[in-house]
Amino acid sequence: MTETRATREEQVLERIDRARRRKARVREEHITMAHGAGGKATQTLIEAVFLDAFRNPLLEPLEDGAVFGAGGARLAFTTDSYVVSPLFFPGGDIGDLAVNGTVNDLAVCGARPLYLSAAFVLEEGFPVDDLRRISASMARAAAAAEVSIVTGDTKVVQRGKADGCYVTTAGVGLLERDAPGVAHARPGDAVLVSGPVGEHGVTIMLARGELDIEADLVSDTAPLNGLVAALLAAEGEAVRCLRDATRGGVATILNEIARASGVAVVVEEDAVPVRPAVRGACELLGIDPLYVACEGRMVVVVDGEAAESALAALRGHPLGEGAAIVGRVRDDPPGLVLLKTGFGGTRIIDVLVGDPLPRIC
């Protein structure tokens, strides 16, 4: 008998429930920078504090957005905060980063982004011209993504109580098909990335001027909704999972997929697209590019038989020209991500532990 979507959803929820029966616990007494890095500390904080306090069926999957029905429509809803430093960097600024990040979270839920909110926390003394520049950037990004910023809020704190400007955005989108998710991967599936990884995180680090490194790099910040729409139009049910690789990078996303789905993800190191400038900067910093944040790239898991056609669909869009098939899903060892190195060895790619690149989004 053919497995129904409803049956698969029940199996997904059962896996998630089993994975979280062992109660997470925050061992630290105070918040550290690692709690915001998107890795193990972040996951523990979310599960032990926020999930424990707010637990409900919509929150349980811990996807990039909540998916629910309202008035006969299927909607996706997400929210995010941006504290990037510096506020302006090659290829973008905190404004377009905030819009693109929220659009992307909706897009990888399988939704068509529609409306955003924008809330600002401003420090006393912040230049009005900089605020105009950020607002103009947000307006351009919203127009490019075909969304509208329809509501918001503004707060001002005393000088020295913030760092210029923080932005929080939320967004709602219309779901026109079943939502993909991290718990849907199956053995035999293919893993793709939509383009070269690590550009945003390295660009931010170099923009801070703390390192004597020069590189011709710009952030990859971009709205992914058009790319996602092209992929879903071409492949539909073959798409198992979509995630934009922000904090914690591609490595963290792959670990979330492996653990939620109870599968192994095997990645070919030589297949991962990394620009020479990013690779060189990461080598000097002692960081694996797989852990470095992107803001315009996504990880895609598709049925293995659809791998080549999915790759063609991605490459047919301007934001997916550098897409690549980087690995496969296997059944063993469950919950692990393995990297086949260029030297013929294999090593485990675990979830990020520390915070090598703080405040990159």
PEBELKA-V764962 format. One record per pair of residues at least 4 apart in sequence whose C-alpha atoms are under 6 Angstrom apart, sorted by the first residue. I is the first residue (numbers start at 1). J is the second residue. Records with the same first field share a line. If there is no record, write none. Layout:
# PEBELKA-V764962
I = J, J
This chain:
# PEBELKA-V764962
12 = 183
24 = 44, 48
25 = 48
34 = 41, 354, 355
35 = 41, 42
36 = 42
37 = 247, 355
38 = 42, 247, 248
39 = 248, 351, 352, 353
40 = 351, 353
44 = 48
45 = 49
46 = 50, 51
47 = 51
48 = 52
50 = 54
51 = 55
58 = 66
64 = 105
65 = 77, 78
66 = 76, 77
67 = 75, 76
68 = 74, 75
69 = 73, 74, 75
74 = 175
75 = 173, 174, 175
76 = 172, 173
77 = 171, 172
78 = 170, 171
79 = 169, 170
80 = 168, 169
81 = 167, 168
82 = 166, 167, 361
83 = 166, 361
84 = 359, 360, 361
85 = 359
87 = 93, 94
88 = 93
89 = 93
90 = 218
91 = 218, 219
95 = 134, 137, 138
96 = 100, 137, 138, 141
97 = 101
100 = 104, 222, 223
103 = 113
104 = 223, 224
106 = 111, 113
107 = 111, 225
108 = 242, 243
109 = 179
110 = 179
111 = 173, 174, 175
112 = 173, 174
113 = 173
114 = 147, 172, 173
115 = 147, 148, 149, 171, 172
116 = 149, 170, 171
117 = 149, 150, 151, 152, 169, 170
118 = 152, 168, 169
119 = 152, 153, 154, 167, 168
120 = 154, 166, 167
121 = 155, 156, 165, 166
122 = 156, 164, 165
123 = 156, 157, 159, 162, 164
124 = 157, 158, 159
126 = 164
142 = 146, 147
145 = 223
180 = 240, 241
181 = 241
182 = 241, 257
183 = 260, 261
184 = 240, 261
185 = 240, 261
187 = 329, 330, 331
188 = 304, 329
189 = 302, 303, 304, 328, 329
190 = 301, 302, 304, 307, 328
191 = 300, 301, 325, 326, 327, 328
192 = 299, 300, 324, 325, 326
193 = 298, 299, 323, 324
194 = 297, 298, 320, 323
195 = 320, 322, 323
196 = 273, 274
197 = 274
198 = 289, 292, 293, 294
199 = 203, 219, 220
200 = 219, 220, 294
201 = 292, 293, 360
203 = 217, 218, 219
215 = 277
220 = 295, 296
221 = 295, 296
222 = 296
229 = 233
231 = 235, 313
232 = 236
238 = 302, 303
239 = 302
240 = 301, 302
241 = 300, 301
242 = 299, 300
243 = 298, 299
244 = 297, 298
245 = 249, 250, 294, 298
246 = 293, 294, 295
247 = 293
248 = 252, 291, 293
249 = 290, 291, 292, 293
250 = 290
251 = 290, 291
252 = 351
256 = 260
257 = 261
258 = 262, 263, 264, 335, 336
259 = 335
262 = 334, 335
263 = 330, 331, 334, 335
264 = 329, 330, 331, 332, 333, 334, 335, 336, 337
265 = 328, 329, 337
266 = 327, 328, 337, 338, 339
267 = 326, 327, 339
268 = 326, 327, 339, 340
269 = 340, 341
270 = 342
271 = 326
272 = 326
276 = 280
282 = 286, 287
306 = 310
314 = 320
315 = 320, 321
337 = 348, 349
338 = 347, 348, 349
339 = 346, 347
340 = 345, 346
341 = 345, 346
